[in-house]
Amino acid sequence: MTRLIKGGTIVNEGKTFVGSIVVDGKDIIAIKEGITLPEVPVDETIDASGCFVLPGIIDDHVHFREPGLTEKADIDTESRAAAAGGVTTYFDMPNTVPQTTTLEALDGKFETAKHKSHVNYSFFFGATNDNSHLFPQLDRSRIPGIKLFMGSSTGNMLVDRREALDRIFATAAMPIMVHCEDTAIINRNMARAKALYGDDPGVSHHPEIRSAEACYESSRVAVELAKKHQAHLHIAHLTTEQELGLLDNPGLITAEATVGHLYFSDRDYAQLGTRIKCNPAIKSERDREALQQALTDGRIAVVGTDHAPHLLSQKEGGCARAASGMPMIQFALVTMLELTDRGVLSIERLVELMCHNPARLFGIERRGFLRPGYRADIVLAEPGRAWTVTKDVIESRCGWSPMEGHTFLWQVRQTLCNGHIVYNNGQVDDSYIGEPACFHHDQ
């Protein structure tokens, strides 16, 4: 089928213009600037008037929970949420049950996604203290990189032996995405907080326990290792102003900021409580402002979600008891578009951070840009029509969102994945299955 997307405001590669896109089957075949339509026969026309037409969002950081934790979420439900949010490609993290730390577990995830994922997909391979010998056996064209937990986090995947860290950085030969928090510092802070506030300190103390110091110290060691081994380090969910000073070699060291850390601050714990409890913790307004500024000066390369659903019953309690993580993928794009309205960043920069840069950084083939010959991963987002997030619109299995009750002035109207309309004005086509992403790693 040949489709014409006409009359929308196209945002792509630093330019914004009214124009048209022709899609033939899975691919873009033409892009034309201006109101004059391309002279090609088409089977269907999509009138994008009043909408902004963007490349499909690439989310480099999600936890879709499958296998093993599917009471919270699975690839079916969370890829539905992705489609509804304009996300056409995601990379899932390895701290599942079982962990994605063996070749068999990795193959199992791909096999599941082949039957259940409604948008495009890939999976990080998880590093442990003793599995770096498997790295040469990985098919580097299938995966975005290695995920390394260099600090305390969920899933018991902490890598804490220096010789193991050296081996990982020396042998990865692809991006190493690192969760950076220092376990010893966190443990000391937790012991102090429990002594002061009881066995389950209130969530407002979360950024004191998982502190800026804990993040900086771990990130500092990761940067040291990357420079020593000339390895591509990608720091996940960077949260502090101080850590931004470590990003002094953009060819070697890149960083992700997440929508939650860009939007919320520690003042929001009073209203939202554990709904915004995540690791690393949402920190001060000053840290948030520094992260927002770093979106436009090049220090932050990518905006992801760290989409991490839990049942609300699992979010009960405080710093010790409540699970860390929140579902954000469905509302990430509209939240970032709200920040463009506030003047935090331009819409052109948003597309760089959420589409172009993930494709460049991970070497994704034929995605992330609106270009002839590229896959037709396209999202139509409409400004100016107020709507409020309610439970009935949430696609994620967990059934809640920290954005519930929030009124947005942007709305995802349609999402095309490989040329197929997978989301259309509130409806997900759950008969559609996406494709595995393909990668070209330069290292």
N, C-alpha and C positions, 0 to 999 in steps of 0.2 A: 504493500500500500504506500502511495505517495501522499504526504500531508504538507499543507502550507500553513505555517503559523504566521499570521499577518498582523501588522498594525501595532505590535507591542514595542515597548522601549527596551531595546536589547542592551545588556551590560556585559561587556566581554573585553578582556585584555586592555583595560584602562580606558575604554571608550564607552560612551552611552549615546545611543542613537535610535530613532524610530526606524524600523525595518522589518524584513521578513526572512524566515528560515524555511527552506524546503528539506523535508525529511523523506528519504526513500528507504522503506524497510527499517533496518536498524540504524542507519547512518544519516548524518547531515550531508546533503549534496550541494547546497548553495545557501549563501547568506547575502542578502541584498539590502543596502542602506537606502532609506527614503520610502516614499509612499507608492512608488511605481512597483507593481508586483512582478516577480520573475516570470518569464514566458515559458513555463513548463506545464504540461498537463498534470493535474492533481486529482486524487480521489476524494480528498476531504480537506476542508479549510477550517482552521481554528482561528477565530477572531480574538486576538490578544489585545485589542484596544483597551486602554486603561490599565494594563498590566505591565510589570517589568518582567522581562524574559532573561533568565539567568542560566548558566550551566548548572546541572544537577549538583547538589552539595555532596562533597566527599567527607565523611566523618571518619577520622583516623583513630577513633578511640571509643569503642562501645563494649558493653558487657551484656550479651544477649542470653547468658545463663545456661545455654544448652551445650552439652548434656549435664544432667545431674541436679540442676537447681530450677527445674521447670515449673515449680509451683509459683515462682516469681515472674517468669518470662520464658519465652523460647524464640527460636529463629522466625517462626511464622508470625507470632504476635508483634515482635519488635520490628521486623522488617515492614509490617503493615504501618506501624507508627512512623518508621523512617519515610515510607512513601508519602504519608499524609503530611510530613514536614518538609518535603522537597529534597530529601536525602536519597540519592540514587546509588551510592556506593558506601559501604562501611567496612571497617576492619575490626574484628572481634578479638577480645583479649583472652589470654590462656588460663586464667584462674577459675576454671570450671571444674566439674567433678565427672570424670577424671580431668586432671590438668592437661593442657595441650603441650606436653613436654616430651612426648614420644612421637615417632613418625606415624604410628598406628592411630593415635588420638587425633593427630592433625588430619590424616586421611578421613577419619570418621566424621569430623566436622564438615569437611568439603562434601562428603556424601550426603549428609543431612541437608546442607544448604541447597544442594542440587535438586532437592524435592520440596523444600519449604521456604526458601528465601524469595521474597517478592521484589527485591531489588538486588543490585550487584554486591558481591561479597568477597572478602578474603579474611584470613586468620593469621594473627601473630603466632610465632612459635615461642614458647616460654623457656627461658634459661633457668637452670638450677645450678647448684654447686658442682654437679658432676655430669652434665649432659652435653658439654660443648663438643665432644667427639662426634655428635650427630650433625653438627652444623654443615660439614661438607656434603652430607647426604641429602640435604634439603633441596628441593627444586626451587631455585631462587626466582623463577618466573611466576611462581604461584603465590608467593607471600610477600607482604610489605617489609618484614624485618623480624628482629628478635625483640621480645619484651622481657625486661629485666626489672625485678623488684629489688631495689637496693635499700629497702627500708621496710619497716613494719607495714603490712597491708593485709587485706583479706586473702584467703586462699593458701596460706602457709607456703608461699613461694619465695621467701626471703633468701637472697644470696648474700652471704656476709663474710665469706672467706676471701682474703685478698688474692690468693693465688688463683682462685676460681674466677674472680672478677678480671684479673689480668688475662686469663685464657679466653674469656668471653670477648673482651675488647680486641684481643689479638686475632681472633679467628672468625668473627661474625661475618665479615665481608658483605654486609648490608646494614641498613640503619638499625641502631640499637635504641629502642624507645625505653626510657628508664623512669620508673617511679622512684623519686628521690625524697626519702625521709630517713633520718637517723634514728634507729631503734633505741639505742642506749639513752639518747636525750629524751625521747618520748616516754620511755619507761620511768625515768627519773621524774619527769613532769607529772606523769600519772600517779606515781606514789605520793608526790607532794600534794596533788589535788585531792586524792582520797583522804590523806591525813587531815586536810583542811575542811573538806566538804562531804565526806562520807564515801561509801563504796561505789556510788554511781553519781559522780558530780554532774551538775546541770549542764546542758548542752552549750550554754554560753561560755563555758570554760574550755570547749573543744579547741579553739585556736591558741589557747595557752598551753595545752598539752601537746598537741601536734603543732608545735610552735614554728615561728619564722626561723629560729636558730636550727631546729631539726631539719627543715627543708634546705637551708643554705649549706649546712655542713655536708649533707649527702650530695647535693648538686655540685659542690666544690670538688669532692672526690671524683665524681663522675666526669667532670670536665678535665681534671688532672689525668684520668685514665684515657680519655678520648685523645688528648694531646699527645700522651706518651705513645699510644699505638696508632695514631692517625686514623681513628675510627669515627664514623659518623654517629654522633650522639644526638638523640632527639629527646629533650627533657619533656616528659609528660606533665600536663596540668601544673605549670609553673604558677606560683601563688604570691610571691613576695617581691617587693621593690628591690631588696638586696640581691636576690638571685639574678635580676636583670643585668647586673654588673658583670656577671660571668659570661655573658653572651658576646664575647669579643672576637669570635672567629666564625662568621656566618657560613663559611664553606665547610666547616667541620662540626659546628655545634648549632643546633636549631632548637626552638622551643615551641611548645603548644600552650595556649591558654584555653580554658574551657569557658563555655557560655555562663555557667553558674558562678565562676570566680570573677567574671567580667561584669555580671549583673548584680549579684548580691554582695553584702558586706556583713561584718559581725553585728551590725545594728539590726539585721533582719532576723537574728535568732529569737528576738523577743516575740515576734509575730509568728514566724514559721517554725521555730523549734527544730526538732530533729528532721523535719522534711528537707532541710538544707544541710544536714550533717553529712559530710563527705570527707574522704582522705585524698590529698591533704585538705586541711580545714579551710573554709572560707574565712578570710582574715579581715584586716582593718580597711576602713574607707581609703586610707592613704595607699595601701597596697593595691586596692582595686583601681584607684586613679592612676597609679603608676603602670599597671597592666594595660589600662585603656590607652594611655599615651603611647605605650610600646606597640600597640596595634598599627600605628601609622608611621613610626620611625624605623621599622624594619627589624626590630629586635624580636618581636613575636612573629613567627613564620606561619603558624597554622592555628585556626580556632576549631576545636573539637567539642564533643559533649561530655565524654566520660559517662555516657548513659548507663545507669546502674540501678535497675529497678529492684525493690524489695517490697514485700507485702507491708501494709501499714502496721500490722501487728508486730512485725520485726523492727519497726522504727520506734517502738515504745521504749521509754527509759531515757538515760542521759549519755554521758561520754563513754561509760563502760559498757552499758547494755544495748543501746540502740545501734542497729546496723548502719554502716556508713555507705552512702550512695543515693543517687536520686535519678529518676527518669527525666530526660531532657530532650531526646532526639526529635520528638514531634513538634516541639515549640522552639527549637534552637534558632531556625532561620528567622522566624517572626520576631523573636527576642532581639537578635542582632540587628534586624531592620529597624526595630524601635530605637536602638542605640544610634543608628544612622540619622534618624529623625532628631535625636537629641544633639547631634553634632559631634559625637564621639569619634566617628569615622565616616568616610564616604562610602557610598554603595559600591563604587569601583574597588575600593580597598577591601570591602567585605568579600567580594567575589575573588579577589586575590587570595585572601586568607582561608576561605572555605571551599574553593574550587581549584584555582590555578596552582597555588602553592602545595597543597597535598599531592597533586598530580606530579609536580616537578620533584618534590622532595623524595617521594617514594618511587619515582620512575614509572608511574602508571601509564600504560599504553592506551592512546586514543580516547582518553577521557579527561574531564576537567576544564575543557575549553569548548567554545562554540566555533568549530572549524569544519570546513568540508573534509570528508573522509573520517571524521571522528564519530564515535557512537553518539546517537541522539539522546543524551541524558540532559533533560531540559526541565526547568521549573518556571511556572508562571505565578507570580506573586502580585496581588492587587493591593494597592494602598488606599487608605481613606474610608474604609468601611468598618465601623466599630463592631467587634464581637467579643464575647466573654468566654473564657475557658470553663467548661462545665464537665462533670464526670461523663456525660453521655458521648462526648467527642473524643475521649481518651482511648487510643487503640492499644496501649501497653497493657499486658495482662494484670499488672499490679493495680490498675484502676484508679490511680491518683497522680497528681502532678503538683510540684511546688508553685506552678503557675495557675492553679485553680483559683477562680474568682478574678483573675486579672483580665482587663480589657485591652485587646490589641487593636491597632489601627492598620495592620497588615494581615493578609490572609493568603495562604497557599491555595490557588485555584486548581491548578493541574500539575501533575508530575509525569513526565515522559521518561521511561527507562528503556534504553535501546530502541527508541522510537515507538514504544507501546505506551498508551495512556494507562498508567498503573494506579493513578489517583485522579479523581475527577469530582470536584465540588462536593467533598464530603464522603465519597465512596471509593473504597480500595478494591481493585480488581484482584481478588486473592486467587484467581486461577492462573495468574501470570507468575513466572519464575525468572529471576534475573540470571546474570552470567557471572562466572568467576572473573575477577579482575586479573589482568596480566601485567607483569612488571619487568622493567629493564634496569638492573642495578649496575651503576658505573664502577663500583669498587671491584 
